[in-house]
Amino acid sequence: MKLALTGHTKGLGAEISNYFKDKYEVVGFSRTNGYDIKNSIDRRKILKESTNADILINLVHNYYHQTDILFEFYSAWEDQKKLIINVSSAVVDNDKWGIDRLDHIEYKNQKIALESMAELLSERNSTVQIKNYRISEINFHQDTNNLNTIIDEFKIS
């Protein structure tokens, strides 16, 4: 199986990439290797280079462009047995989180938009599966194990 990953060079993305490299062919996309999801041309390149991927882990957050990636991959993969995992945040359900800072409100709203788009797309009659995975506090070991469980469930289905 082939796994595409946005934001693969730092933090959780680097851990995910390292964790899965022995199990799958992992192809990573980040600004470090020339892919900026803010740029629609770069997003098209990511999609083209992920044509043969079975799984997308949509990790990197950059304003609403994480939602753009979701929509563009869904549109291309709608009738294929593939999996899109969006990495979101537990702040989505925390009513008080971010109220005191505008940048936090903006971040929270972007994650709400991502999950909302995933829910709407999931209501369509399509073959591609979409899962939202929320992190609360980054625990690299736990997060990679949880992502592995989501992927294993997809492989079984």
DAQUIGI-V247533 format. One record per backbone hydrogen bond with DSSP energy under -1.0 kcal/mol. CO is the residue of the C=O (numbers start at 0). NH is the residue of the N-H. E is the energy in kcal/mol with one decimal. If there is no record, write none. Layout:
co=CO nh=NH e=E
co=CO nh=NH e=E
//
This chain:
co=0 nh=24 e=-2.4
co=1 nh=53 e=-2.9
co=1 nh=54 e=-1.6
co=2 nh=26 e=-2.7
co=3 nh=56 e=-2.9
co=4 nh=28 e=-2.5
co=9 nh=12 e=-1.1
co=9 nh=13 e=-1.2
co=10 nh=14 e=-1.9
co=11 nh=15 e=-2.9
co=12 nh=16 e=-2.6
co=13 nh=17 e=-2.4
co=14 nh=18 e=-2.6
co=15 nh=19 e=-2.3
co=16 nh=20 e=-1.2
co=19 nh=22 e=-1.2
co=19 nh=23 e=-2.7
co=24 nh=2 e=-3.2
co=26 nh=4 e=-2.1
co=28 nh=6 e=-3.3
co=29 nh=34 e=-2.8
co=30 nh=33 e=-1.4
co=35 nh=38 e=-2.0
co=38 nh=42 e=-2.4
co=39 nh=43 e=-2.0
co=40 nh=44 e=-1.9
co=41 nh=45 e=-2.6
co=42 nh=46 e=-2.4
co=43 nh=47 e=-2.6
co=44 nh=48 e=-2.7
co=47 nh=50 e=-1.3
co=49 nh=52 e=-2.0
co=53 nh=82 e=-2.2
co=54 nh=3 e=-3.2
co=55 nh=84 e=-3.3
co=56 nh=5 e=-2.0
co=56 nh=58 e=-1.5
co=57 nh=86 e=-2.2
co=61 nh=64 e=-2.3
co=63 nh=67 e=-1.5
co=64 nh=68 e=-2.3
co=65 nh=69 e=-1.9
co=66 nh=70 e=-2.6
co=67 nh=71 e=-2.8
co=68 nh=72 e=-2.7
co=69 nh=73 e=-2.8
co=70 nh=74 e=-2.5
co=71 nh=75 e=-1.6
co=72 nh=76 e=-2.6
co=73 nh=77 e=-1.5
co=76 nh=79 e=-2.6
co=77 nh=126 e=-2.4
co=77 nh=127 e=-1.5
co=79 nh=81 e=-1.8
co=81 nh=128 e=-2.8
co=82 nh=55 e=-2.6
co=83 nh=130 e=-2.8
co=84 nh=57 e=-3.2
co=85 nh=132 e=-3.4
co=87 nh=134 e=-1.5
co=88 nh=91 e=-1.6
co=89 nh=92 e=-1.3
co=90 nh=93 e=-1.2
co=95 nh=98 e=-1.4
co=97 nh=100 e=-1.8
co=100 nh=104 e=-2.0
co=101 nh=105 e=-2.4
co=102 nh=106 e=-2.1
co=103 nh=107 e=-2.8
co=104 nh=108 e=-2.4
co=105 nh=109 e=-1.9
co=106 nh=110 e=-2.1
co=107 nh=111 e=-2.3
co=108 nh=112 e=-2.4
co=109 nh=113 e=-2.0
co=110 nh=114 e=-2.4
co=111 nh=115 e=-2.7
co=112 nh=116 e=-2.6
co=113 nh=117 e=-2.1
co=114 nh=118 e=-2.4
co=115 nh=119 e=-2.5
co=116 nh=120 e=-2.7
co=117 nh=121 e=-2.2
co=120 nh=123 e=-1.5
co=123 nh=125 e=-1.5
co=128 nh=83 e=-2.6
co=130 nh=85 e=-2.9
co=132 nh=87 e=-3.2
co=134 nh=89 e=-2.4
co=138 nh=142 e=-3.2
co=139 nh=143 e=-2.4
co=140 nh=144 e=-2.0
co=141 nh=145 e=-2.6
co=142 nh=146 e=-2.5
co=143 nh=147 e=-2.3
co=144 nh=148 e=-2.0
co=145 nh=149 e=-1.9
co=146 nh=150 e=-2.3
co=147 nh=151 e=-2.8
co=148 nh=152 e=-2.4
co=149 nh=153 e=-1.8
co=150 nh=154 e=-2.4
co=151 nh=155 e=-1.7
co=152 nh=156 e=-1.7
//
